[in-house]
Amino acid sequence: MIRALLKTLLTVAAVACAVSAGAWAKDNHLPYKKQHWEFEGVFGKYDKDALQRGFQVYETVCSNCHGVDHLYFRNLGQKGGPFYLPVCPEGVPESVKCSNPNQNPIVKAIAKNYKFKVTDGPDDTGDMFQRTPLPSDHIPGPYANEAQAKAANNGAYPPDLSLIIKAREDGPDYVYSLLTGFEPQPEIVNLTASQHYNPYFRGDMSQFLKDKYKTAEGKPLPSVEIPPGGVLAMPPPLTDGIVEYADPDTPQTVDQYAHDVVEFLSWASEPTMEERKELGFMTIAYLLILAAALYWSYRVVWSNVEH
């Protein structure tokens, strides 16, 4: 009985290994480009200037296809957010409390001038209507529903970006590599006009091989080296100069845009990260002081006890 059970377990393990090996072979991509991110590590913090530029890149480019459903406009003006104002700038009436994100003049301007409207209602006649967003509203996306999004993108559904950094392995490096990694299609494959090659995207390029590189059964010839990566319905979204930064000294390049939008999306995935780290540091400091005080008390209390 034990021998039979052992044999079954070994068979299951062998099948699992074979499936994993096959999946890995068909899910190949280049290693992600490792970048240095200021927000990583125990004492990491977001770069506020990069957050503001990253939001500009998202609004100008990414928001045309992708939403950030978990973000409200007011989040942009909360403590730690890209447009947080601890005090009001000069010229703002004294009655305005700029630390309140719903009164933050920058957030109110962003919401008022946002490219997409908010669906509200029903009105007095029972109909839904479109209106200008308020700081208290979700940041609206480009599509009314998933079906409309797929119809506009040749059947592909653009994922929501508000949690994309947390939802992907090596999130910041993954998104950066994807945005900066588009390449012309390899010579040995056939892609349609709506397919775009990226060696950092997980996929199986063997299914796109030209006929002369395949056997009669449709498998790759032994001498053929399958290109790493996969194909996306999304064309390269960034090009040099596509977003005009207010600071002329900041490079307006694909690399800079990618860094800035990753910074913003990392904040979107975890907007309270800095507060969490500060609380953790204070908690550890408190516990260390408490431990030292308890140890000192122990020594004092037992110092006069005869052994």
C-alpha positions in Angstrom: 0.0 0.0 0.0 2.8 2.4 0.9 4.7 1.4 -2.2 1.6 2.1 -4.3 1.1 5.5 -2.6 4.7 6.4 -3.2 4.4 5.5 -6.9 1.4 7.7 -7.3 3.1 10.6 -5.6 6.2 10.2 -7.9 3.9 10.1 -11.0 2.1 13.2 -9.9 5.4 15.0 -9.3 6.8 13.9 -12.7 3.7 15.2 -14.5 3.8 18.5 -12.5 7.5 19.0 -13.5 6.7 18.2 -17.1 3.8 20.6 -17.2 5.9 23.3 -15.5 8.8 22.8 -17.9 6.4 23.0 -20.9 4.8 26.1 -19.5 8.2 27.7 -18.9 9.3 26.9 -22.4 6.2 28.5 -23.9 6.2 31.5 -21.5 9.6 33.0 -22.2 10.7 36.6 -21.9 13.8 38.6 -21.3 14.8 39.4 -17.7 13.2 42.7 -16.7 15.4 45.8 -16.7 16.4 46.3 -13.1 16.0 50.0 -12.0 16.7 51.9 -8.9 13.5 53.1 -7.3 13.6 55.7 -4.5 10.4 54.3 -3.0 11.8 50.8 -2.4 13.4 49.8 0.8 12.6 50.4 4.5 13.2 54.1 4.3 12.0 54.6 0.7 9.9 57.6 -0.2 8.0 58.8 -3.3 9.6 61.6 -5.4 6.8 64.2 -5.4 8.1 65.8 -8.6 8.1 62.4 -10.3 4.6 61.7 -9.0 3.3 64.9 -10.6 5.1 64.2 -13.9 3.9 60.6 -13.8 0.3 61.7 -13.4 0.8 64.0 -16.4 2.1 61.1 -18.5 -0.9 58.9 -17.3 -3.4 61.6 -18.1 -1.9 62.5 -21.4 -1.1 59.0 -22.8 -2.2 56.1 -20.6 -5.7 57.3 -19.8 -6.7 57.1 -23.4 -7.1 53.3 -22.9 -6.5 52.5 -19.2 -8.5 53.6 -16.2 -7.5 53.9 -12.5 -10.8 52.8 -11.0 -9.5 52.6 -7.4 -8.5 56.3 -7.3 -10.5 59.4 -6.5 -9.4 62.8 -7.5 -9.2 63.7 -3.9 -6.5 61.0 -3.4 -4.2 63.2 -5.5 -4.3 65.9 -2.8 -4.1 63.7 0.3 -1.0 63.6 2.4 1.7 61.8 0.5 -0.1 62.4 -2.8 1.4 64.2 -5.8 -0.5 67.4 -5.3 -0.8 67.6 -1.5 -0.6 71.1 -0.1 0.1 71.5 3.6 -0.5 75.2 3.3 -2.2 77.3 0.6 -0.1 79.1 -2.0 -0.2 82.8 -2.1 -3.4 84.3 -3.5 -5.7 81.6 -2.2 -8.4 82.9 0.1 -7.8 82.3 3.8 -11.1 80.5 4.1 -9.7 77.7 1.9 -8.0 74.8 3.8 -5.7 73.5 1.1 -4.6 70.5 3.3 -8.2 69.3 2.7 -8.0 67.5 -0.6 -11.6 68.5 -1.5 -10.6 72.1 -1.2 -7.2 71.8 -2.8 -7.2 74.2 -5.7 -4.9 72.1 -7.8 -7.1 69.0 -7.4 -10.2 71.0 -8.1 -8.6 72.3 -11.3 -7.5 68.8 -12.4 -11.0 67.4 -11.8 -12.7 70.4 -13.6 -10.5 70.1 -16.7 -10.3 66.3 -16.9 -10.8 64.9 -20.4 -13.6 62.5 -19.3 -16.9 63.3 -17.7 -18.6 61.5 -14.9 -21.9 59.7 -15.4 -24.5 60.8 -12.8 -28.2 60.7 -12.2 -30.9 60.0 -12.6 -32.1 63.6 -13.2 -35.7 64.9 -12.7 -36.8 63.1 -15.8 -35.2 59.8 -14.8 -32.3 60.0 -17.3 -28.5 59.6 -16.6 -26.4 62.5 -17.6 -22.7 63.5 -17.9 -21.2 66.2 -15.7 -17.8 67.7 -14.8 -16.0 65.7 -12.2 -15.6 66.9 -8.6 -12.7 66.0 -6.2 -15.0 63.5 -4.5 -15.5 61.5 -7.7 -13.6 58.5 -9.0 -11.2 59.3 -11.7 -13.3 58.3 -14.8 -11.9 55.9 -17.3 -12.1 56.0 -21.1 -14.8 53.4 -21.5 -18.3 52.9 -20.1 -17.9 49.1 -19.7 -15.7 46.1 -20.6 -17.6 45.4 -23.8 -17.0 48.9 -25.1 -13.3 48.7 -24.1 -12.8 45.4 -26.0 -14.7 46.7 -29.1 -12.3 49.7 -29.2 -9.2 47.5 -28.9 -9.7 44.7 -31.3 -11.1 42.4 -28.6 -8.3 43.1 -26.1 -9.3 44.4 -22.7 -6.9 47.2 -21.4 -6.3 46.4 -17.7 -7.0 48.9 -15.0 -3.7 50.5 -13.8 -4.5 51.5 -10.3 -3.1 48.2 -8.8 -1.0 47.1 -11.8 2.3 47.4 -9.8 1.1 45.1 -7.1 -0.6 42.8 -9.5 2.5 41.9 -11.4 5.7 40.2 -10.3 8.5 42.7 -10.0 5.9 45.3 -10.7 7.9 48.5 -11.2 10.6 46.8 -13.3 8.0 44.9 -15.3 6.0 48.0 -16.2 9.2 50.0 -17.0 10.6 47.2 -19.1 7.3 46.8 -21.0 7.0 50.5 -21.7 10.6 50.8 -23.0 10.9 47.4 -24.5 8.9 47.4 -27.7 11.0 46.1 -30.7 10.3 45.5 -34.4 8.9 42.0 -35.0 11.6 39.3 -35.5 12.1 38.2 -39.1 10.9 34.7 -38.5 7.4 35.6 -37.3 4.3 36.9 -38.9 2.3 39.5 -37.0 -0.8 41.5 -37.9 -1.1 45.3 -37.8 -2.8 45.1 -34.4 0.0 42.9 -32.8 3.1 44.4 -31.4 6.2 42.5 -30.3 7.7 43.0 -26.9 10.5 40.7 -25.6 9.6 41.5 -22.0 6.0 40.4 -22.2 5.2 36.8 -21.3 4.1 34.8 -24.4 4.8 32.1 -26.9 6.2 33.4 -30.1 6.3 29.9 -31.7 2.7 30.2 -32.7 3.5 33.2 -34.9 6.4 31.5 -36.9 6.3 31.7 -40.6 5.5 28.4 -42.4 9.0 27.9 -43.6 10.2 27.7 -40.0 7.7 25.0 -39.0 7.4 21.3 -39.6 4.4 19.7 -41.4 2.8 19.2 -38.0 3.1 23.0 -37.2 6.0 22.6 -34.7 9.1 24.7 -34.8 12.0 23.3 -36.8 14.8 22.0 -34.5 17.2 24.6 -35.8 14.9 27.5 -35.1 15.5 29.7 -32.1 12.2 31.0 -30.8 12.4 34.7 -30.0 11.7 35.6 -26.3 8.6 37.6 -25.3 5.1 37.9 -26.7 2.7 40.2 -28.5 0.4 42.9 -27.2 -2.6 44.6 -28.8 -1.1 47.9 -27.3 1.2 49.7 -29.7 4.3 51.5 -28.1 2.5 54.2 -26.1 5.5 56.5 -25.5 7.7 58.4 -27.9 10.2 61.1 -27.2 8.5 64.5 -26.7 5.0 63.2 -26.5 4.5 64.9 -23.1 5.7 68.4 -22.5 7.0 68.9 -19.0 6.9 72.3 -17.3 10.5 71.9 -16.2 12.7 72.3 -19.3 15.6 70.6 -17.5 13.7 67.3 -17.2 14.4 65.0 -20.2 11.3 64.5 -22.3 12.3 61.0 -23.4 10.7 57.5 -23.3 13.0 56.5 -20.5 12.0 59.5 -18.3 8.3 59.1 -19.1 8.4 55.4 -18.1 10.2 56.2 -14.9 7.8 58.9 -13.9 4.6 57.0 -14.8 5.9 53.9 -12.8 6.5 56.2 -9.9 2.9 57.4 -10.1 1.4 53.9 -10.6 3.4 52.7 -7.6 1.9 55.4 -5.5 -1.5 54.6 -6.9 -1.0 51.0 -5.8 0.0 52.0 -2.3 -0.8 55.7 -1.6 -0.3 55.3 2.2 3.1 53.6 1.9 5.0 56.5 3.5 2.6 56.7 6.5 2.9 53.0 6.9 6.7 53.1 7.0 6.7 56.0 9.4 4.3 54.2 11.7 6.4 51.0 11.5 9.6 52.9 12.4 7.9 54.6 15.3 6.5 51.3 16.5 9.9 49.6 16.4 11.5 52.6 18.1 8.9 52.4 20.9 9.4 48.6 21.3 13.2 49.1 21.6 12.8 51.8 24.2 10.2 49.6 26.1 12.6 46.6 26.0 15.5 48.7 27.3 13.3 50.1 30.1 12.1 46.6 31.1 15.6 45.3 31.1 16.8 48.2 33.3 13.8 47.7 35.7 14.7 44.0 35.9 18.3 44.7 36.8 17.2 47.3 39.4 14.5 45.1 41.0 16.7 42.0 41.3 20.0 43.7 42.1 19.3 43.6 45.9 18.1 40.1 46.0 20.5 37.7 47.6 21.4 34.6 45.6 
